[in-house]
Amino acid sequence: MDLAYHSAARLALMIREGEVSAEALLEHLLARMTVCNPPLNAVVVTDVDAARQRAREADAALARGERWGPLHGVPMTVKETYEIVGMPTTAGAPSLREHRSTHNAVAVQRLLDAGAVIYGKTNVPLFAGDLQTYNAIYGTTVNPWNPECTPGGSSGGSAAALAAGLTPLELGSDIGGSIRTPASFCGVCGHKPSYGIVSMRGHIPGPPGSLSVADISVAGPLARTVDDLDLAIGLLLGPDPEQATGWRVELPPARHDYGREFRVAAWLDDPGCPVDAEVVALLEGLVERLRGEGIAIDTAARPAGIGIARSHDTYYQLLTATMGAGLPEQVFSGMLAQADSAAPDDTGYPARFARGATQRHAQWLRANETRLHMREAWQTFFGAFDVMLAPAIHVPPFAHDHGQPMAERRLPVNGVDRPYMDVLTWAGLAGVVHLPATVVPVGRTRAGLPVGVQIIGPYLEDATPLAFARFVEAVTGGFEAPPGY
């Protein structure tokens, strides 16, 4: 196996045992990047000199008997939205083209404290606001399985870089599937943590220097193995610095150690957001394989009172409130006018976005109350089940579509044109109620494009979906490199 496709944990072990130096490993990835990255456009920012210096320091420290942490000397990349000293952090926005970070995001610093060597940053859509990856500064990132298709977004550069062997580990973020969709589309693994357990301080958006915590949004890892996701979550956990005076994060262990012990439900399709037939077939195939391993799976069980439509309506209202908070004043004023002029019965996404982005605080509080009742229903559900299997997204990787406005795009699903913004629906199922969710690859479509399963777990019990994901990974074979890589 090419060094580039070893797991982060394996590479860290190889460095510790002297099988490869941090410097040699970095040079191997840099050489690979010069060949593989240009057609992908996954890694868009590098600081090679600083990375080489840190790799040399890692090797020297190891020679002195020092070990920085579990990632000592391991080269990696992170999503461009995270602040890193000396590197641009633009979130793909021309207005931030000249922004250079003067501090590290908290999550980035935790990876550095664990010994990582960060050599570059990966591409995102404008303000991380799409499930495709393109922007006016860095251009378009393509899917390594098929360059005509998107790798997903907003952590699309992250997932493409992993699949192409340009990095063993990535730091992404997720408010609407931005870890989970790219993981599914590129055939890698991703974990959206429980809300609030990994710091978002130093992530853009919000604006540079923002101290507020965006509703629903989380920071989390992407990798090629579930073990690496687990490793990374352990390193990333923790409160913001000012909270650390009295708070700590200590998550419970997984509910079970063996796959057959898990109580599993599956929600694989729904008329409220129909799922592509090939995606359904692959997920149903997974269910049958798991049943063949002795796991009982209930395909009818649902949290009481929670349907796809109710979940999505609440999620979209809360999501747009978060997005509206960051709009420039002129744009916000335009949204107010659009919301005021929209017909009361207009349920199209443009009108819904305008209403949500400009809603009054009392409206947000009512939506949040609905969410709290939904969270109670999920908590009760997870008294009877350990995980819920669901689509990560309702379609396989699709062709690039940069048409604007985004809310007026369409996506064909089983021969019927559906609203593009439905791409948020299955991700919002876990996101709106702050639940952890792990995505692992389960197969490929007839066109050879990857599809992943979303494994939703109980709040603050991230170890449980990760443990079941490890079992799914063993059953399906896990990550495979795209042809040509």
Sequence and secondary structure as in RCSB ss.txt:
>XXXX:A:sequence
MDLAYHSAARLALMIREGEVSAEALLEHLLARMTVCNPPLNAVVVTDVDAARQRAREADAALARGERWGPLHGVP
MTVKETYEIVGMPTTAGAPSLREHRSTHNAVAVQRLLDAGAVIYGKTNVPLFAGDLQTYNAIYGTTVNPWNPECT
PGGSSGGSAAALAAGLTPLELGSDIGGSIRTPASFCGVCGHKPSYGIVSMRGHIPGPPGSLSVADISVAGPLART
VDDLDLAIGLLLGPDPEQATGWRVELPPARHDYGREFRVAAWLDDPGCPVDAEVVALLEGLVERLRGEGIAIDTA
ARPAGIGIARSHDTYYQLLTATMGAGLPEQVFSGMLAQADSAAPDDTGYPARFARGATQRHAQWLRANETRLHMR
EAWQTFFGAFDVMLAPAIHVPPFAHDHGQPMAERRLPVNGVDRPYMDVLTWAGLAGVVHLPATVVPVGRTRAGLP
VGVQIIGPYLEDATPLAFARFVEAVTGGFEAPPGY
>XXXX:A:secstr
  GGGS HHHHHHHHHTTSS HHHHHHHHHHHHHHHHHHH  EEEE HHHHHHHHHHHHHHHHTT    TTTT E
EEEETTB  TTSB  TT GGGTT B SS  HHHHHHHHTT EEEEEE   GGG SSS EETTTEE  BTTBTTB 
  SSSHHHHHHHHTTS SEEEEEESSSTTHHHHHHHT EEEE  TTSB  TTBSSS TT     SS EEEEEESS
HHHHHHHHHHHB   TTGGGT        S SSGGG  EEE    TTS   HHHHHHHHHHHHHHHHTT  EESS
   TT  HHHHHHHHHHHHHHHHHTTS HHHHHHHHHHHHHS TT  SHHHHHHHHHT  HHHHHHHHHHHHHHH
HHHHHHHHH SEEEEESSSS   B    SSGGG EEEETTEEEEGGGGGHHHHHHHTTT  EEEEEEEE TTS E
EEEEEE  TT THHHHHHHHHHHHHH      TT 
